[in-house]
Amino acid sequence: MYSIIVVPPPTTEVEDTGTQYRLAPGERLVFGRSVPGGGLRIGHDGVSRRAGEIAAHSTFWTLSNLSAHQTYVVENPEGAGEHIKVAPGRLDAPVPFEFSRIVLPAAGDLLPVEVWAPRHDYLRGEDGADGEPTAPAFSVDRTKRYFAVLAALCEPRLRGAPHAPLPTMDQVVERLRPAWPAASRTSVQWNIDYLAVKLRLKPGPETAEPGTRLNGKKESLVSLALRFDLVREDDLAVLAAPSGQARR
């Protein structure tokens, strides 16, 4: 059973664009401009002769950066901007993503090498321990209007554009209209302010100091929501929900 599937970038001079490299646990794949037989050759003058090495493990993989000066970025295309950086000379950096894109800077080009790892295993159900349940880190109700507002703010980055600008207030209002016909700039702003307090980005009215403001409120909300998976791509269905299903 293979553990890792590596898909070369389009500049590898491989006629068959469907070529893939499959690595079983314990196997390694060297990549670069000039590599020995069996390695992944990337035909680009901006790529080091021995640029790096991928090592397969049972449910994850590691990346070694064999270049002398260039940092590599490993993106999670499903993680709305989530990424790790692998510095020059770093050996066996573990990559936690199931689907990853190694971005190789190459003389003005960015070459993507896609890597697929096995689906991760997760603990199912409760551990059976006695006592009071652990309080949730963030309490959000996906049936409320504030969650629909949060989903609308996160949507551009969840749709595969991790660095997309956040929607304007008017764009959020328009996006919410199918599920919330009465949405307005005032009501959306109220829910954004409510979310900032609910998710503890700013103190409540009783404790706030006079004159204090939260800079980049929308950016802070989206960053928190995406980092901790408060909003996932599946949650965007709330934006098309029948009127009345999402309520404050």
ZIBELCOR-V538345 format. One record per helix or strand. SS is the DSSP state (2 for helix, 1 for strand). FROM is the first residue (numbers start at 0). TO is the last residue. If there is no record, write none. Layout:
ss=SS from=FROM to=TO
ss=SS from=FROM to=TO
This chain:
ss=1 from=3 to=6
ss=1 from=19 to=22
ss=1 from=27 to=31
ss=1 from=39 to=40
ss=1 from=51 to=55
ss=1 from=60 to=64
ss=1 from=71 to=74
ss=1 from=82 to=85
ss=1 from=92 to=94
ss=1 from=98 to=105
ss=1 from=108 to=116
ss=1 from=143 to=143
ss=2 from=144 to=157
ss=2 from=168 to=175
ss=2 from=184 to=197
ss=2 from=216 to=226
ss=2 from=232 to=239
ss=1 from=246 to=246
